Amino acid sequence: MATLLDKVKKALPMGAGATATAKGKDVIVKSKGREQTKASVEAAFKKDKILFNDVFKKSKSSSINVLEIPNIGDVIFKPVKQKGAGGLKFEDELKLDLLNFYEGVELNELQHTDVLKKMISVLGITPTTKLVPDKRGSKNQSRALTHTGSKFDVQNTSGSYITDITLMDPKKTGSAADVYHLSLKTSETFYILNAGIGKYFKEKSTQVAACEFFGFVGQKMGGFGEEYACLTDQPNFNVVKDNLEDLLSQAYGYDIVIVHKKRPDDVLVKKVSTKANVSITNLNERSYRYPEPGVRKYANISMNATVGGVSYKVDFQFRGTTASDTGPRYLRILMKRL
């Protein structure tokens, strides 16, 4: 007498690369096009007058129903996992994981299972939502700093400008299709801003205001070169704290989902809908490092900060990015989640 496995194998479409294996009473069917394969099996079962129920079973269905053969077993349809080439970056790996997740691949088969579990918990995504991951990191626009009066602002701070992967609703078009903008971070530390600022410290019309905004002693900035030295008032760290909190909040972004994989099973997924609340602690004169010929070529402000309820060690670095760079050419904000 033909078994359920025999009946399923007979029903599989030709040339679809579908396979069927027994698992206890059930049969697992794997194919690249699950919906089409399932439809072929249903049609064959109807033709052979095999009774079945098309049902959703939470423990088995993933994103597609199973075919329940009463008193015999279930036919479960699973996708063939897409595989990437070696040497992929986190951005590419997570996009592939998301594609496989939305096709119904089991979580434990994904490369970044820990990240997907956290995204499921925080964002509530499921395979049935069928969102499309669109890799956009290469399209990121410049996040320039602008200076007005005594204030610095970061340009392009919303998720659409700083996203690495955007999850899209395929049923919608344009910006309305964007559901989640993901900003991806890996490793112990990461930068959230790398913006040109050197001209404000060099030009006489702005260098005093720039130094006082960040709390630098102007004369000590002469370690970059005489053209960077200026006379400033004694730093008011209460005002400077407010300045840095505002700038850090802007750099962190909004309408964004922060996905930070610090190490395996140490993952932060943080939904930042509006401008994040920032609180800086322990900011004082000991927080500052200045350039010294033969010692260091950069200036730095170190602090602890809570950003959107998450604790970080933060460094505001003022430096070049190459050996030939001189002066505080760029502001780079380095974050370490505690």
N, C-alpha and C positions, 0 to 999 in steps of 0.2 A: 504493500500500500504506500502510495506516495506521501512523503512527509511534507510539512509546511515549507521547509527549505527547498525541496524539489519543486513545489508549486511556484514558489517565488522565483527561483532560477529560470523556470520555464517562461515566466511572465516578464522578465527583464527585457527592455528594448535592445535591439541589436545595435552595435556600434556606439553605445553610449559610455562604454568603459565602466559599467555598473558591476558591482560585485555583491554577493550575498553570503553571509556566514551565520551559523547557528550560535545562539547564546542562551543556553537553557531552553525554555519553551519558545523563546522569541527568535526572530530573524532580523539581522542587521543588514540593511542595504546601504552601500556607499556609492555615491555618484557625483559628478560635477554639476548636474542639474537635477536637484532633488524633486522639484515640483513636476518636471516632465517625467521623471522616472516613476514617481508615485502615480501620476495619471495613467501611465502605461500598465502598471501593475493592477490598478483599479479596473481598467478596461478589460484586461485579461481575466481577472477574477469574475467579473460580471459575465463574460462570455462563457466561462466554464462553470457558471452558476455556483461559485464559491461565496458563501455568505460572509459579510464583514461589516464592521461598523467603523466609520471615519470619525475618530475621537481625539480629543486633546488629553494627554496624560502628562501631568507636570513633571514626573520623574523620568519620562522617556521622550517627550515630544520635541524638546528644544523649541525651535520656531516653526515646526510643521507637525501636523497631526500624524498619529499612527493609524494603521489599519488593524483593528482588533478582530481576530477570528475567534468567535465564541467557543469556549471550552478547549481551545487549542493553544493560542499564543498571539503575540503581536508582531506586526511587521513595522520596523522602526527605520526611518529614512534619515541618513546622516550625510553630510557633505564630505567630499575629498578635500583635505586640508591643503590650501595653497602654500607653497614653500618659496622662501626667498633665497637669493644667492648669499654666499658667505660675505662677511665684512659689512653687513648693513649697519647703519647708524640707528640710534634709538628711535628717531622720527620714522624711519622706514620700517623698523621692526614693529612699532606700535600700530602703524597704519595697516600692516599685514595682519597683525593680531585682530584689529577691529574688523577688517574684511572677513576674516575667518569666524569671528564671534557672531557677526550678523548673518553669516551663512549657517550658523548652528553648530560649529565645532565646539567640542567640550572644552571647558575652561582649562582643565589640566593638560590639554594638548597645546596650549598657547605658550609662546616664549615668555610673555610678561603676564602670567596668570595673576600675580599679586596686584599689578596695576589695574587689570580689568575687574577684579573683585572689588577694589576700592572705588572704581568708577561706577560699578553697579550699585554699591552702597550709597554713594554720595549723589549721583546724578539720576539713579533709577533707570538706567538704560537696560534694555532687554533685547534679545535677538529678534523679537517680533516687531520692534520699532523700525527696523530696516533703515537706519541712517547710513549715509554714505560718507566715509572719511576722505576729505580732500586735503592733500598736502600743500600748504601755502607758505612754508617758511622762506622759500626763495623769493617770495613776492613782498616780504616785509618792507615797509617804507622807513626812511630815515627818521630817527627820533631826535631831532635837533633840540637844543636848548635856546630859548629866547630870553632876553633880558629887558625888562621895562622898569625904569626907575631903580628901585632897590630889590626887585623881585626876579627870580628865575622861574621859568616854566618849561615843562617837557611837552613837546609836540607829539601828536599821534599816540595817544595813550589808551585808546579803546581796543577791544579784542580784535576787531577787524584789521587793525594795523600790526598787531604783535603776535598773531596766531601762528602756530606751527602746523597744526592740523585742525580743520574745521569739520564738524559733523553736520551734514546737510540732510534736510528732508527732501527726498527726490520728488515729492508731489508738489513742491513749491518752486518758485523761480526768483532770481535776483537775491537781494539781501534778506528777503523774507524766508529763504530756504535755510539760512544759517541758524542752527540750533545751539551749538556749543563751539566756542573758540578755545582750543586747547593750547596752552603755552607749556612746552615740555622742558623739563630740567632733569639732569642726571648728575651723579657724583655728589661729594660732600659739599662743595661750594659751586656757585654759579653767578654769572653776571645778569643783572636785569636792565642795565643801561650802559651804553658806551657812546658818549656824545661829545662833540667838540666844544671846548670852553676856553681854550688858550687865549683867544683874542681879548676876552674880557679881563684877564689878569695882566695883559701886556699893555693895552691901550690906557693912557693916562686918564681918559674921561670916564672909565668904568672900573679901574683896578681897585680903588678904595672901596667902592660899593660891593664889588665881588668878594674881596677879602672879608669885609664886615658881614656880609650875608652868611658866609660859611664859618665865621669866627676865627679867621686866620689873623695873626699878628703880621701886619704888612712888611715890616722890616725883615722878619725871618723868611719871608718869601723871596728875598734877595738871594737865597741859596740857589735859586734857578738861574740867576744872573742879575746884574744891577738893574736892568730894565723892568724887573718884576718887583722891586722894593718900593714900598710906599709907607706913608704915615697913617696909621689907623687908630681909632679909639679903642680902649680896652674892651675886649669881647664881652657882650652881655649874653651869657649862655642861655638864659630863659628865652630871649628873642631868637637866638641861633637855633635852639631846640625846635621852636615853632617852624622856622624856615626849613630845617632838614626834614621834619615830619611831613610837611606839605610836599616837598620835593620827592621824598621817598614814596609817598602815597601815589603821586603822579606816575613815577617810574614803574611802580608795581602794576598799574593798569586797572581797568575795570571792564565789565562785560567780558570776562575772561575766566577760564578754568585753569588754575595752576595744577600741573601734574608733575610732581617732583619725586623721582625714584632715587633716594639717597643711597640705598643698597637693597639687596633682595629682602622683601618683606618689611621694608621701612619706606612706605609710600605715603605721600600727601596728595590728596586731591581736594582742592579748595575752590569753591565757586565764588567768584568775586563779581557781584552784580553791579555794585556802585563803588565809588571811591572808597578805598579801604581805610579804616581807622588805624592810625599809627601812633604809637607811644614810645618815645626814646628815653632811655635811662642812662645814668652814669656819664653824662656828657660834661666834661670839664677840661681844663688846660692839659691834663695828662692824656686826653684822648687824641692829641695832635702830634704828628710827626712832620718835620720840615726837611726840605732838601739840604744836604751838606756835601760840598765838594769832596770827593773821595770816599764818602760814606754811603749816601743814597741820592738817587736822582729824582725822587718823587716826594709828594706831600700826601698825608693820609689822615683821615679822621675815623677813629674806631668807636663803636658804640654797641649797646644792646638795644634791640627794638622789638616790639610786638606789632606785627602787621596782620590785621584781620584776625586777631586772636592767636596767631602763630608766632612763636619766639624765634628770633634770629640774632646772630652776631653780624653786624653790618660794617663794612668798610667803604668809605667814600675815598676813592683813589684819584689823585690828580697827577697824571704822568703821560709820557708818550707810550706808543705801542711797539716801536722799533728802536734799535740801538742808536740810530741817527737822530731820533726825535729829541728836541730840547724843550724845556719849559713844561708847565702843566697843560699840555695840549688837549688832553681828554679827561672828562669825568667818567670814571667807571665805578659802578656800585656793585660791590661783591657781597653776596648773601651766604650765610651758613645757617641752616636750620638746626636749632638746638633740641 
